[in-house]
Amino acid sequence: MDFRLTEDQRALRRGVRDLLDGRFDREALRAAVDSGGALDRDLWRELGAAGFFALRVPEEEGGVGLGLPEAVLVFEEAGRVLLPGPLVATHLAAGTVPGAAEGDVVVTAVAEGLVPWLDEADVVLGDASGAVPVRSVDPLTPLHRVPGDGGATGRDGGPAGSAAALDAAVLLTAAEQVGSAGRTTDMAVSHARGREQFGQAIGGFQAIKHLCAGMLVRTELARAAVRAASLTVDPVEIAGAKLLADEAATANARDCLQVHGGMGFTWEADVHLHLKRAWVRAALRLPAARAEEALAAGL
């Protein structure tokens, strides 16, 4: 079996990257941070018009008619630029919630007792009654907490929908993590090439080389696991992919901070945004403890 991307898949990835690079560059990222959690509805509708949300809706229903392997490519690109908003929930609601596919309606969902972007959402999947705002570590992901058990979701369904939908939500979140891991790897390598100490680029130092090499390995392992799981749609493989992707996103962001040195810890640098988003994603869908239990049960 040939696991290499097809030309159509590569074209899809290029198209999404070009769209996001042009519409959500670093200036837009920082503006989103400064907005305090306001969602750009114009950008949301542009994503809808580009088929971002309707990617897996059948063509006869007005969608693009692609599958989960293509969706993980698209969500990897979204994670790369830290695109804000309840992307996964709106994508999964396309075709069932009117207006979601076109980007006219913002859909969020209860996940692990938390509801992201509740104030901006038009539709909430799950019971968010009594939800109270909590301080989010990520300035690009406003959160509310649901009282009680929080509607914790398992594969038997729950607030967010069917087991298949929940598995897809986990995998697409993992794809976002892979995109972030790849981006922080690129950031670290770029900085290591340009930053000089003791008369040479710091990328020439063995310790920095090892950090960057480790980041690349983590990213590629997680990417391979996510893409494989998108083909098998096996719940155990999805759990494993989520574990690897969470580790890649969080560990790579930390190593990227180390490569950047003191400046990496400043608010003006973007590295901390990747680390904070990775923490939130890791907690929102299939946290590590439950993913490990799923893998253990599968063994």
N, C-alpha and C positions, 0 to 999 in steps of 0.2 A: 504494500500500500504506500502511495506517495503522499507524505504529509506536508510537502512544500506548498506554499500559498499559490493559488492560481493567479493568472494575470488579472482577472476580474477582482479578486480579493486584494491584490496589491494596488489596483487602481482605486478601489474603495478606500483603502487606508490612506493613500495619497490625497484623495479628495477631501476626506475628513480632516486630515492634518492641515491642508491648505486653508480650509474653511476656518478652522479654529485659530490657526496662526494669524489669519487676517482679521478675524472678528473678536478673538479673545487673547490678545497679546499681553505682554507684561504690564503695560499701562492700564489695560482693562482689568487685569488681575488685581493691581493695587487699588484701583477705583472700587472694585467689588469689596475689598477688605475695608476700605474707608467708609463704605455705605452702611455698615452696621447690620448687614443681613437683608438688604433689599434685593429682590430678584429682578434681573433685567428681562422684562417680558418681551421686548423686541427681539432679543437674542433667542429667547425660548421659542418664539414663533419662527425665527429663521431656522432653528434646529428642526422644527416640525416640517417646514417647507422642504428642507434638505432630506427628509426621510429618516432622521435620527430615531424618532420614536416609533415610526411605522415600519421599521426595518424588517420585522418578523411577521407583520400582518400580511396575510395572503393577498396576492395581486387582485384577485376577484373581489376582495373587500376594500380595495383602494390602497393597499400597502405596497411595500417594495418586494415582498415575497422571498426574502432571504432567511437564513437560519441562524442558530446559535453560534456557529463558528465565525460568521461574519459579524455578529453582534459583539463578540469579545474583542475583535479588532477595533471596532468603533469605540467601545468603552475604554479600551487601552489608550486610545488617543485622547479621550476626555480626561482620563486620569493624568495623563502627561502634562496637561496645562492647568490642572486643578479646576476644571470647569465646575462651578457651583450649582446647587439646586438638586431637587429629588429626581435625578435623571433615571435611576433604575426603576423607581415606582411608576413614573410617568410612562416609561418605555413598556413596562409590563401591563399597564392599563390600556395601552393603545389597542383599539379594536373592540374594547368592551366599555370604556368610559367615553362618551361622546366628547369630541374636542381634544382628547389627549394626543391622538396621533398627529394632529395638525399643529400642536403646540399652543392651542388656544386655552387649554385647561392644564393647570399644574396639579399633579396628583402626588400625594405623599402616603406613607404607610407606617403603621405601628410596627416597630422592630426592636426586640429585646427590651421592651419597656420604654423605648425612646421614640419620639416622633420628630424627624428633621423637617425644618421649613414649614412648621404648622401654620404660622401666621400668614404665609404667602400662598398656601395651598388652597385650591378651589374644591378639591375632593380629598377625603382622608379614607384610606382603606384600613379597617379595624376600628376598634372602640377607643377613641381618644378623649372621652368625656372625663373631665376632672384633671386633664393634663396641665401641668404647671411648668413655666419656663425654668430652665436650669442653665447655669453658665457653661458654655461650650468651650473646650480648649481650642477649638478651631474657629477663628473669626469668620470663616466662610461657611459654617454649618450651624445655624441656630437650632437649638434643641429644646424640646419639651419632654418631661417625664410623666408617664402614666402611673397613677397610684396603684397599689396592690402588687399583683404579680406582673403587671405591665403588659399583659397579653403576650408573654414569651411565646415565640413561634417555634414549632418543630416541624418535622416533615409530614406530620399527619394533618396539615392544613393550618388553621388558626386565622388570626386577623388578616394576614396578608394574602390568603388565598390557598390554592391547591399545593400539594407537595411539589409538583413540577414547577409551579411558579416560584415557590420558595427556593428550590434548587437553582433555578435560573437567576434569581436575585443574588444568591450567594456567589455564583460564578461570575456574574457581571461586576459585582463589587470587587472580586478578586482580580478581574481584568483591569479595573481602575487602579488597583494597588500595583499591578505590574507596570502600568504606564507611569506611575509616579516613581517607581524604582528605577525604570529606565531613564527618566528625566534627571533624577538626582545623580545617577551614574554619569550622564553627559555633563552635568554641571560640575561635578568633581574633576573630571578629566580636563574640561576646559580651563578651570581655575588652576589646576596643577601645571598645565602647559604655559600659562601666562604669568603666574606668580613666581617671582624670583627671590631666592634667599642665598646668601653666601656666593653670589655671582653666578647662579644657575637656576633654571626652572626647578621648582620643588618636585615636579613630576619625575625628576631624575633620581630622587632619593628612594631607597629601597622600601622604606616604610610606607611612603605614599603609593608606590607601585603596588604593594601588597593590598592596601586598602581598596584601590581602584579595581584591581583584579578580582578581589572578593566580591565587590559590588556587582561586577559584570556576571560572575558565576551565579550569584543569587538571582539576578534578574532573569537570566536565560533558563535556569531551572524552573523558576516560577512560571515563566512564559510558556515553556513546553508543557508543564502540567496543566495550565489553564486551557491551552489549545487542545490538548488531548482530551480533557474532560468535556470540552464543548462538543466533541465528536461522539464520545461514549455516553454522555449524560448519565454517568453512573454516580449515585449519591456519595459513595465512598471516595471515588476519585475527585469529586467536587470538593469534598471536605479536605482531602489532601492538598488540592490546588489552593484552597483558601488559606490553609496553614502556611504553605510556602510563599504565597503572595503577601500575606501579612508580614511575615518575617523579612521578605525582601524589601518591602516598602519602609518598614520602621528601621531596620538595621542599616539600609542604604542611606536613609536620611541622616541617621546618627553619624555614619562614616563620612558623609558629605560635609557635615558640620565640622568634623575633625580636619578634613582636608582644607576647608576654608579658614580654619583657625578662629581667632577672636571675632573677625568680622562676620563669620557665619552665625554667630549668636545674636546679632543685632536685628532689630525690627525691620530695618531697611533691606536686609538680605531676604531672599525668598525661601531659603532652605528650611527654616522653621515652619513655614506654611505646609510643606510636604510632610514633615514629621507629625504635625498636629492633625492633618487630614488623615494620615495613615492610622493614627491612634483611634480616631473616631470611626473610620471604616471597619477597623478590626473589631470594635465593640458593637457595631450596629447589626452585623449579620454573621451568624455562626461564629461566636467568639472561640478562642483557641481551646478552652476546656471542652466545649461540646464537640468541636471538630475532632479533637483527639479521641473522645469517647466514640464518635462515629467510626473512626479508623480502627480503634481497638475492637469494636463490635464486628467490623468487616473482616478482621483477621481471625 
